[in-house]
Every structure is written in structure tokens, then in C-alpha cells.
Amino acid sequence: MHYVDVHTHLTHERFKADLDLVIQRAVDAGLGAVVVNGLEPNSNREILQLAQDHPVIKPALGIYPIEAINDILPEDFAHPIAKFSVDDEIEFIREQAEKKNIMAVGECGLDGYWVGSETFARQEQVFEQLIEIAKNNDIPIIVHSRKLEKRTGEILAHHKVEKADFHCFCGRTKLAKQLAETHGWHFSIPANVLKNEAFQKMLKILPTESILTETDAPYLAPIRGERNEPANVVTTVAAFADIRSIEIDEAKNIIWQNYCRLFAIASTEC
């Protein structure tokens, strides 16, 4: 029985100075798995190497929605986005999935916060190709759905996806409950849960079998402005235990078993 972080970005530059210490703190805190999510070619390849170097790291390769449209973004876009061939990266992710080198496809999905509707068709095209890879290889897809939560759910349902985790779901909690109950999809709750009433409500109303924990590190720390890291999932598990009036060990076990089911971890490891 361990803690688990199913969505983090340890390839971020904010971890370059002390990455080994961050990973060791996660292990010391009792994490049995840290699923590091890729965003584009560089992070995807770094993650594969991290997984070779650290047994606790579990690789998920993806293409972030904004990265997926790098070829049509305006020159004055708010964030620096490198140009790369999305088609080539999709093929790379497909190859790694077929070789069983990855645990999940992600981060990927749709974003309506940073970009407008003129990009949605291209975002959906890339998302659907990554869904195909996840389904064909029977691995989960880790989903970004900011400001397009309903549409993201419609696409997953259309493709009859069974293994999905909505990371940092910011839509209506009523919709999250509906998607979890109807499709059996999972929702990973960040470590800033004590600062976010919606995340607290999700811990209260979602089916217990749909709840996972994440950090989205270095973002969404329990204390605003600090760098987040995987060890902080203990905050969410404690909140889950308190909200459901159960012991910490029971809360930890529920979430660990949810991880094992979604990621098809062998019973000997769970």
C-alpha cells in the first residue's frame, strides 16, 4: 500500500537543480509510483530516461493541447512553444506504446483557456489519434480538458474509452460525477485541495473507485507560490480521509488500488 502521483512534470526546469532529491523525498514519503507526463518531444524523451534511472518513475508520453497546434499558433502567442512535427511525435508515442515502454498516454486533450475555437478542430484531431494509441495498447489516457470538459467527455465516449483519468478537472463537479458514474473514468485531485472547494467537493461526491491523486508539479502546490512536488500527494489523501471520515490507511489503500486497476498493475505489486 503506497501513495501515488499520477500526473506530474518532473522534466520542468524548476527541478533541474535537485531532481534526485525530489524523487528521493517522494520515495521517503511512501510513494510507490510517480507517473511523469510528457508534453512534447523533449520531455517525452527525458521521461523515458528518467524511468530507466528511477524505478518509482512511470512514463506517460503525450502532446499537450497547445503543443499539438504549434504550427498554427500566432508568433505573439503568450508562451514560447517550440516548432515540431506533431505527426512524427504521434508515431514516436505509438512506437513506445507498442514496445510497452510506457504506462499511459498523456498529457493530452483539449484546451479552451489559452486558445480560441479556431484551433479546436486541430486539437481534436491530435487528441483522437492519441486516444487510438491508448485504446489499441490497452493503456490509460491522461486527459487535459480545461474549459472544454464537456466536449472532452463527448470525444472519449464516442471512442468508447474505458481507461481515462481527468487531471485537475475544472468543470462542474456535477459533470465529473456524471462522467465517473456513467463511464467509470477517473479523476486525479491535486495537492492544493485545501485551497479549492471544488476539489474538496469532488472528493466528497465522486465514487471512491474513481478517485486518484496528482500534483501537476511544479504547479498547484498546497501553499500558493511554492514549488509543488510528488511527496505532497499526502495532503490530498489526508483531505480525502477527513472528508469521508475514514482512516488515512484506508484512504491511501483506496487510491492505490484505483491506480493498480487503471494502470493494470500486477496483483503482486499491489
C-alpha positions in Angstrom: 0.0 0.0 0.0 1.6 3.2 -1.2 0.8 6.8 -2.1 0.7 7.6 -5.8 1.1 10.7 -8.0 -0.5 10.0 -11.4 0.3 13.4 -13.0 3.5 15.4 -12.6 6.1 17.2 -14.7 9.5 16.4 -13.3 11.1 17.4 -16.5 10.3 21.0 -15.8 13.3 23.3 -15.5 12.4 24.1 -11.9 13.5 20.6 -11.0 16.9 20.6 -12.7 18.9 21.6 -9.7 17.6 18.9 -7.3 15.6 16.3 -9.2 17.2 13.3 -7.5 16.4 14.8 -4.1 12.8 15.4 -5.2 12.4 11.8 -6.3 14.0 10.6 -3.1 11.6 12.6 -1.0 8.7 11.0 -2.9 10.1 7.6 -2.1 10.7 8.5 1.6 7.1 9.8 1.8 5.8 6.4 0.8 5.0 6.9 -2.9 5.1 3.7 -4.9 4.6 5.3 -8.3 5.1 8.7 -9.8 3.6 9.0 -13.3 5.5 11.7 -15.1 3.6 13.1 -18.1 5.1 14.3 -21.3 4.2 17.4 -23.3 6.3 17.4 -26.4 9.4 15.7 -27.9 12.0 16.8 -25.4 10.0 16.0 -22.3 8.8 12.7 -23.7 12.4 11.5 -24.2 13.6 12.8 -20.9 10.8 10.8 -19.2 11.9 7.6 -20.8 15.4 8.1 -19.5 14.1 9.1 -16.0 12.1 5.8 -15.9 15.2 3.8 -16.6 17.1 5.6 -13.9 14.5 5.6 -11.1 12.1 2.6 -10.6 9.4 4.7 -9.0 9.1 6.8 -12.1 6.4 5.5 -14.5 6.4 7.1 -18.0 3.4 8.6 -19.8 4.1 10.2 -23.1 1.8 12.9 -24.7 1.3 16.0 -26.6 -0.1 19.0 -24.7 -3.1 20.6 -26.5 -1.2 23.8 -27.1 1.9 21.9 -28.3 -0.4 20.0 -30.6 -1.2 23.2 -32.6 2.3 24.6 -32.5 2.3 25.0 -36.3 -0.8 27.4 -36.3 -0.1 29.4 -33.2 0.5 33.2 -33.8 4.0 34.5 -33.5 3.0 36.6 -30.5 1.5 33.8 -28.5 1.7 34.3 -24.7 4.1 31.4 -24.2 7.2 30.2 -26.1 6.2 27.0 -28.0 8.8 25.1 -30.0 8.0 24.0 -33.5 8.0 20.3 -34.1 6.3 17.7 -36.3 3.2 16.6 -34.4 2.7 13.7 -36.8 6.2 12.4 -36.2 5.7 12.7 -32.4 2.4 10.8 -32.6 4.3 8.0 -34.4 7.0 8.0 -31.7 4.4 7.7 -29.0 2.8 4.9 -30.9 6.1 3.0 -31.2 6.8 3.4 -27.5 3.3 2.1 -26.6 3.7 -0.9 -28.9 7.1 -1.7 -27.3 5.4 -1.5 -23.9 7.8 1.2 -22.8 5.1 3.5 -21.4 2.3 3.2 -18.7 -0.1 5.7 -20.3 -0.7 8.3 -23.0 -0.7 11.8 -21.6 -0.8 14.6 -21.1 -3.2 15.3 -24.0 -6.7 16.5 -24.7 -8.3 19.9 -25.3 -7.7 23.4 -24.1 -10.1 26.3 -24.4 -8.4 28.6 -21.9 -5.3 29.7 -23.8 -6.6 29.5 -27.4 -9.7 30.1 -29.3 -12.3 28.0 -31.2 -10.3 28.3 -34.5 -7.9 25.8 -33.0 -10.4 23.2 -31.7 -10.6 21.0 -34.8 -6.9 20.5 -34.9 -6.7 19.9 -31.2 -9.4 17.2 -31.5 -7.7 15.6 -34.4 -4.5 15.1 -32.4 -6.4 14.0 -29.3 -8.3 11.4 -31.3 -5.0 10.0 -32.7 -3.6 9.7 -29.2 -6.9 8.1 -27.9 -6.4 5.4 -30.7 -2.9 4.6 -29.4 -4.1 4.3 -25.8 -7.0 2.0 -26.8 -5.0 -0.1 -29.2 -2.4 -0.8 -26.5 -4.9 -1.1 -23.6 -3.3 1.7 -21.5 -4.9 4.7 -19.8 -5.1 8.2 -21.3 -4.4 11.1 -19.0 -6.5 14.0 -20.0 -6.3 17.8 -20.0 -9.8 19.3 -20.5 -9.5 23.0 -19.4 -12.6 25.0 -20.4 -13.7 22.1 -22.7 -14.6 19.5 -20.2 -17.9 18.5 -21.7 -16.5 18.2 -25.2 -13.6 16.2 -24.0 -16.0 13.8 -22.4 -18.1 13.5 -25.6 -15.0 12.6 -27.6 -13.9 9.9 -25.1 -17.4 8.5 -25.0 -17.6 8.5 -28.8 -14.4 6.4 -29.0 -15.7 4.1 -26.2 -12.7 4.8 -24.0 -12.7 2.8 -20.8 -9.4 3.8 -19.2 -9.1 7.6 -18.7 -8.0 10.0 -16.0 -9.1 13.6 -16.0 -6.3 15.5 -14.4 -7.1 18.7 -12.5 -10.7 18.7 -13.7 -12.0 22.3 -13.5 -15.5 21.8 -14.9 -18.7 21.4 -12.9 -18.5 18.8 -10.1 -21.9 17.5 -11.3 -20.4 16.8 -14.7 -17.4 15.0 -13.1 -19.8 12.8 -11.1 -21.9 12.0 -14.2 -18.8 11.0 -16.2 -17.4 8.9 -13.4 -20.7 7.1 -12.8 -21.6 6.6 -16.5 -18.2 5.7 -17.9 -16.1 4.6 -14.9 -13.5 7.3 -15.7 -11.1 8.5 -13.0 -10.3 12.0 -11.7 -7.0 12.9 -10.1 -7.2 15.5 -7.4 -4.3 18.0 -7.0 -2.4 18.8 -3.8 -3.9 22.3 -3.5 -7.2 20.6 -2.5 -7.4 22.5 0.8 -7.4 25.8 -1.1 -10.0 24.6 -3.6 -13.6 23.9 -2.6 -14.4 22.3 -6.0 -11.7 19.7 -5.4 -13.0 19.1 -1.9 -16.5 18.5 -3.3 -15.1 16.1 -5.8 -13.5 14.1 -3.0 -16.9 14.0 -1.3 -19.2 13.1 -4.2 -17.2 11.1 -6.7 -17.4 7.3 -6.5 -14.5 6.2 -4.3 -13.3 3.9 -7.1 -12.8 6.9 -9.4 -10.5 9.0 -7.2 -6.8 9.3 -7.8 -4.1 11.8 -6.6 -1.8 14.0 -8.5 0.4 17.1 -8.0 0.8 18.6 -11.5 4.1 19.6 -10.1 5.7 22.1 -10.1 2.3 23.7 -10.2 -0.7 23.7 -7.8 1.3 23.4 -4.5 -0.5 23.2 -1.2 0.9 26.6 -0.4 0.4 29.1 -3.1 3.6 30.3 -4.8 5.8 27.4 -3.6 7.1 24.7 -6.0 5.0 21.6 -5.8 6.5 18.0 -5.8 5.1 14.4 -5.7 5.6 14.0 -2.0 2.7 16.4 -1.5 0.1 13.9 -2.5 -0.1 13.1 1.2 -2.1 16.3 1.6 -4.8 15.1 -0.8 -5.0 11.7 0.8 -5.4 13.3 4.2 -8.1 15.5 2.9 -9.9 12.5 1.4 -9.7 10.7 4.7 -11.1 13.7 6.6 -13.9 14.4 4.1 -15.0 10.7 4.0 -14.5 10.2 7.8 -12.1 7.2 7.2 -8.6 6.4 8.4 -5.6 7.6 6.5 -4.5 4.0 5.7 -8.0 3.2 4.3 -7.9 6.3 2.1 -4.4 5.5 0.9 -5.4 1.9 0.1 -8.5 3.0 -1.9 -6.4 5.3 -4.1 -3.6 2.9 -4.5 -6.0 0.1 -5.6 -7.6 2.5 -8.0 -4.2 3.2 -9.5 -3.5 -0.5 -9.8 -6.7 -1.2 -11.6 -6.5 1.7 -14.0 -2.9 1.1 -14.9 -3.2 -2.7 -14.9 -0.5 -3.2 -12.2 0.1 -6.9 -11.4 -1.5 -8.0 -8.2 1.9 -9.0 -6.8 2.9 -5.3 -6.9 -0.4 -4.1 -5.3 
